[in-house]
């Protein structure tokens, strides 16, 4: 059986079977004659839901010794069953909704808005609205919501966190809740962890909203103020958590109305990968800072001193707390080297400079914590693996890193405005979230955000095989074993994803594969790799492909087994149109990206379309 193999250098191996995964990811309208077709399909999927629920109950019986687990399971089963009853009523509407022409289906949005204005509630509209969204998704994307996906959408609409496993289609799940909550005209946001996912989902799921007459906005890291304001004023807005946070801070610093981009009221929000954004990054403050006139020469001296100090003798490192501490000997030797009587002297302080220099030396690793790019130290986001242009660490830490790398040390900064994600997301009138791994933090979600976790059953049982970790004494032994397993698995034609913890580790593994003549792709935070990210991810599921990646391509990024022909078509058209119109910023695919040559007839058709596109742009200019 063909399968994608996920090989973690420093972790375990997981085999993802090809055939079942395709069944899960392929949404097809059931081929049953109307009117019994819908009822038949609904009952089939409902049977699967019921079976999944019963399975969950049986598993829970083994943990009766844990009252909390038993109570959660019982409450979760009741919630899912209540939602399932509503799904049956949505299915009853399917034949009626399907019979509508495109214009009549799209007109449902105006009808819903009139009914809301007349006093109906979103809850009263839910079943019909979800049936409309399901039909719109089928007509625009050839995707039809499974019953359990509607269960997940109901959880999101109720302001809960829907836990759904990998491959269960969380992106499609959000459309029902987002559409319903956008009908009020107050806006609905979908928050993702990086620009790539925000753009992908806006371009994909945005077709559903646009078909139904809603406006869709997208905020990217390079968007200007006018584009941001227009995006946030749209009915549905796709944005990353960091961009939303900094836009909120900038709005609070604005001195004129034209500088404000967000709506006055934060209405509804769906946070994708909620465990990462709402828990892992919850207390990490977003900071806007301004430069100070503090001297920078001390950073260079402290960096040189830190380079000769010895760990365990002059200082101790506490990696979990991300701190360092000078020993008594270290303090005395530093005072002697710097010719000062006291490192903590208020009029001539050195302690913070030495401490930051030691942190830069021990805790902030090049190509893992940051990249040197264009003469600057650029931060790598530890959660998404992407470079954070224009962002700097505070309290002199960034200057210490610059001194360590021999770069020009920029002036220190002071905090002008600050907010945490914990504080930001609690400002929404209604907050919901999605994740594949939320149960372990269920209590925190409930306590901090008032988010109850709903464990949504899968469409089909998972057939993934998780192999136990292998532990090695040395890094070389670990790498050699991973390489040997990769070569063995590659002979079967399985696509393989190799996960590493840093750009440097990815490059080392890549060099080994190059020496062996193994064709592969590298995906990392390095700018040259990030430019081709979508291209690499789209084809990582091809037969026999090998992809090396840091956690950049991890959370929320879909790898379709067998490759992604739709993406290949879009990339081919985008490249042809950009070349014809003389547009920059579109990176052409590498040689050999397309598995076969485009037919002469298709190539001629694309050339004609590209020429017309170029002419229309020229005429408009």
Secondary structure as the mmCIF struct_conf table of DSSP 4:
data_model
#
loop_
_struct_conf.conf_type_id
_struct_conf.id
_struct_conf.beg_label_comp_id
_struct_conf.beg_label_asym_id
_struct_conf.beg_label_seq_id
_struct_conf.end_label_comp_id
_struct_conf.end_label_asym_id
_struct_conf.end_label_seq_id
STRN STRN1 UNK A 3 UNK A 8
TURN_TY1_P TURN_TY1_P1 UNK A 9 UNK A 10
BEND BEND1 UNK A 11 UNK A 11
STRN STRN2 UNK A 13 UNK A 17
HELX_RH_AL_P HELX_RH_AL_P1 UNK A 18 UNK A 25
TURN_TY1_P TURN_TY1_P2 UNK A 34 UNK A 35
HELX_RH_AL_P HELX_RH_AL_P2 UNK A 36 UNK A 61
TURN_TY1_P TURN_TY1_P3 UNK A 62 UNK A 65
HELX_RH_AL_P HELX_RH_AL_P3 UNK A 67 UNK A 92
TURN_TY1_P TURN_TY1_P4 UNK A 93 UNK A 93
HELX_RH_AL_P HELX_RH_AL_P4 UNK A 94 UNK A 98
TURN_TY1_P TURN_TY1_P5 UNK A 99 UNK A 99
BEND BEND2 UNK A 100 UNK A 100
HELX_RH_AL_P HELX_RH_AL_P5 UNK A 102 UNK A 106
TURN_TY1_P TURN_TY1_P6 UNK A 107 UNK A 107
HELX_RH_AL_P HELX_RH_AL_P6 UNK A 108 UNK A 117
TURN_TY1_P TURN_TY1_P7 UNK A 118 UNK A 119
HELX_RH_AL_P HELX_RH_AL_P7 UNK A 122 UNK A 141
BEND BEND3 UNK A 142 UNK A 142
HELX_RH_AL_P HELX_RH_AL_P8 UNK A 147 UNK A 157
TURN_TY1_P TURN_TY1_P8 UNK A 158 UNK A 159
STRN STRN3 UNK A 161 UNK A 163
TURN_TY1_P TURN_TY1_P9 UNK A 166 UNK A 167
BEND BEND4 UNK A 168 UNK A 168
HELX_RH_AL_P HELX_RH_AL_P9 UNK A 170 UNK A 182
TURN_TY1_P TURN_TY1_P10 UNK A 183 UNK A 184
BEND BEND5 UNK A 185 UNK A 186
STRN STRN4 UNK A 188 UNK A 192
BEND BEND6 UNK A 193 UNK A 194
HELX_RH_AL_P HELX_RH_AL_P10 UNK A 195 UNK A 204
TURN_TY1_P TURN_TY1_P11 UNK A 205 UNK A 205
HELX_RH_AL_P HELX_RH_AL_P11 UNK A 206 UNK A 211
TURN_TY1_P TURN_TY1_P12 UNK A 212 UNK A 213
STRN STRN5 UNK A 216 UNK A 218
TURN_TY1_P TURN_TY1_P13 UNK A 221 UNK A 222
HELX_RH_AL_P HELX_RH_AL_P12 UNK A 225 UNK A 232
TURN_TY1_P TURN_TY1_P14 UNK A 233 UNK A 233
BEND BEND7 UNK A 234 UNK A 235
STRN STRN6 UNK A 236 UNK A 240
HELX_RH_AL_P HELX_RH_AL_P13 UNK A 241 UNK A 253
BEND BEND8 UNK A 255 UNK A 256
HELX_RH_3T_P HELX_RH_3T_P1 UNK A 257 UNK A 259
BEND BEND9 UNK A 262 UNK A 262
BEND BEND10 UNK A 264 UNK A 265
STRN STRN7 UNK A 268 UNK A 271
BEND BEND11 UNK A 272 UNK A 273
HELX_RH_AL_P HELX_RH_AL_P14 UNK A 274 UNK A 274
HELX_RH_PI_P HELX_RH_PI_P1 UNK A 275 UNK A 280
TURN_TY1_P TURN_TY1_P15 UNK A 281 UNK A 283
STRN STRN8 UNK A 285 UNK A 291
HELX_RH_AL_P HELX_RH_AL_P15 UNK A 297 UNK A 308
STRN STRN9 UNK A 311 UNK A 311
TURN_TY1_P TURN_TY1_P16 UNK A 312 UNK A 314
STRN STRN10 UNK A 315 UNK A 318
TURN_TY1_P TURN_TY1_P17 UNK A 319 UNK A 322
STRN STRN11 UNK A 323 UNK A 326
HELX_RH_AL_P HELX_RH_AL_P16 UNK A 328 UNK A 338
TURN_TY1_P TURN_TY1_P18 UNK A 339 UNK A 339
BEND BEND12 UNK A 341 UNK A 341
TURN_TY1_P TURN_TY1_P19 UNK A 343 UNK A 344
TURN_TY1_P TURN_TY1_P20 UNK A 346 UNK A 347
BEND BEND13 UNK A 348 UNK A 348
HELX_RH_AL_P HELX_RH_AL_P17 UNK A 351 UNK A 362
TURN_TY1_P TURN_TY1_P21 UNK A 363 UNK A 363
STRN STRN12 UNK A 366 UNK A 366
TURN_TY1_P TURN_TY1_P22 UNK A 367 UNK A 369
STRN STRN13 UNK A 370 UNK A 373
TURN_TY1_P TURN_TY1_P23 UNK A 374 UNK A 375
STRN STRN14 UNK A 376 UNK A 380
HELX_LH_PP_P HELX_LH_PP_P1 UNK A 381 UNK A 381
TURN_TY1_P TURN_TY1_P24 UNK A 382 UNK A 384
STRN STRN15 UNK A 387 UNK A 388
TURN_TY1_P TURN_TY1_P25 UNK A 389 UNK A 390
TURN_TY1_P TURN_TY1_P26 UNK A 394 UNK A 396
HELX_RH_AL_P HELX_RH_AL_P18 UNK A 397 UNK A 404
TURN_TY1_P TURN_TY1_P27 UNK A 405 UNK A 406
HELX_LH_PP_P HELX_LH_PP_P2 UNK A 407 UNK A 412
STRN STRN16 UNK A 413 UNK A 420
HELX_RH_AL_P HELX_RH_AL_P19 UNK A 421 UNK A 425
TURN_TY1_P TURN_TY1_P28 UNK A 426 UNK A 427
BEND BEND14 UNK A 428 UNK A 429
STRN STRN17 UNK A 430 UNK A 435
BEND BEND15 UNK A 436 UNK A 437
HELX_RH_3T_P HELX_RH_3T_P2 UNK A 439 UNK A 441
HELX_RH_AL_P HELX_RH_AL_P20 UNK A 442 UNK A 444
HELX_RH_PI_P HELX_RH_PI_P2 UNK A 445 UNK A 449
STRN STRN18 UNK A 453 UNK A 455
HELX_LH_PP_P HELX_LH_PP_P3 UNK A 456 UNK A 458
BEND BEND16 UNK A 459 UNK A 460
STRN STRN19 UNK A 465 UNK A 467
HELX_LH_PP_P HELX_LH_PP_P4 UNK A 468 UNK A 469
BEND BEND17 UNK A 473 UNK A 474
HELX_RH_AL_P HELX_RH_AL_P21 UNK A 475 UNK A 490
TURN_TY1_P TURN_TY1_P29 UNK A 491 UNK A 493
STRN STRN20 UNK A 496 UNK A 499
BEND BEND18 UNK A 501 UNK A 502
HELX_RH_AL_P HELX_RH_AL_P22 UNK A 503 UNK A 515
TURN_TY1_P TURN_TY1_P30 UNK A 516 UNK A 517
STRN STRN21 UNK A 521 UNK A 523
BEND BEND19 UNK A 524 UNK A 526
HELX_RH_AL_P HELX_RH_AL_P23 UNK A 527 UNK A 530
TURN_TY1_P TURN_TY1_P31 UNK A 531 UNK A 532
HELX_RH_AL_P HELX_RH_AL_P24 UNK A 533 UNK A 538
TURN_TY1_P TURN_TY1_P32 UNK A 539 UNK A 541
BEND BEND20 UNK A 542 UNK A 542
TURN_TY1_P TURN_TY1_P33 UNK A 543 UNK A 544
STRN STRN22 UNK A 546 UNK A 549
HELX_RH_3T_P HELX_RH_3T_P3 UNK A 551 UNK A 553
TURN_TY1_P TURN_TY1_P34 UNK A 555 UNK A 556
TURN_TY1_P TURN_TY1_P35 UNK A 561 UNK A 562
HELX_RH_AL_P HELX_RH_AL_P25 UNK A 565 UNK A 581
TURN_TY1_P TURN_TY1_P36 UNK A 582 UNK A 582
BEND BEND21 UNK A 585 UNK A 585
HELX_LH_PP_P HELX_LH_PP_P5 UNK A 587 UNK A 590
TURN_TY1_P TURN_TY1_P37 UNK A 591 UNK A 592
BEND BEND22 UNK A 594 UNK A 596
HELX_LH_PP_P HELX_LH_PP_P6 UNK A 597 UNK A 599
HELX_RH_AL_P HELX_RH_AL_P26 UNK A 600 UNK A 620
#
